[in-house]
Amino acid sequence: MAEKMKNIKSLVYLSRAGALEKDSPRIYNTLFKLQKSLGCTFRKLDVNHRQFDNFVGQAYMKAMTEKKTSKTFFLLGKDQHGVAGQGDFDIDPDPYINKTGKGFGNLIRWAHLGDTLDKGIILVDFELNGHPNLGNARNLEEVKEILEYISNLGFPSKKIVYLTDCSKIYEPEIGKIIRESRGLLSLEDWIKDDFKDIALLAKQTSSRKKRVVRREQEEGYRHPLARASSALTASWG
């Protein structure tokens, strides 16, 4: 019996109907408090953007959400995204090395930074037009889709959102331009924007990129194996 018990995978589930829908702030604040007690706090790193330094020492909870299905995992403790997702998503055995090419599948990595739900912020791994399946949102439509799911989980509409570089907690220049030019600061702002003008530009850019790829293939060009990285793993103590 003891031998059988060793092979049983232990999972912890939160009842959405029983908790999140009734009192979202209370349940999330409890999770953030638990994270902090486990030592999962944001730490100061030279590579990180100084604009986030006011959160140093506060609770830091990683999460990941699957595109199309909205399936969301909150990572309690210091497991990496790739470890936590094994067996529940069709991903590479080690998505950061990505030998199979599956990478993180349809997962997008994000995190909540802050001790409380009302004062914390959301960070979304983002790389514009980056390689697929590396755990990053690759365009604004994907960011919006993930944020809609997060909103449906009970996160406040006024919660501040930042796009962050996939290798450090740093708002890339493109993220700052998007935020400031379109007035995208909160969950609500992102969900209201339809991005129609951006989608048209992306379609035109994609058409040009396909022509470049065909030319590279004709010349025998080979892209190096793409690997995933995440500052959401390194930036806590």
Secondary structure, DSSP 4 states (H G I P E B T S, - for coil): -HHHHHTSPP-----IIIIITT-HHHHHHHHHHHHHHTT-BB---TTS-GGGGGGTTSBEEEEEEETTT--EEEE-SS--HHHHTBTTBS--SSTTT-SSS-TTTTEEEEEEESSSTTT-EEEEEB-TT--TTSSSB-SHHHHHHHHHHHHHTT--TT-EEEEE-TTSS---HHHHHHHHHHT--BHHHHHH---HHHHHHHHHHHHHHHHHHHHHHHTT--PPPP----HHHHSB-
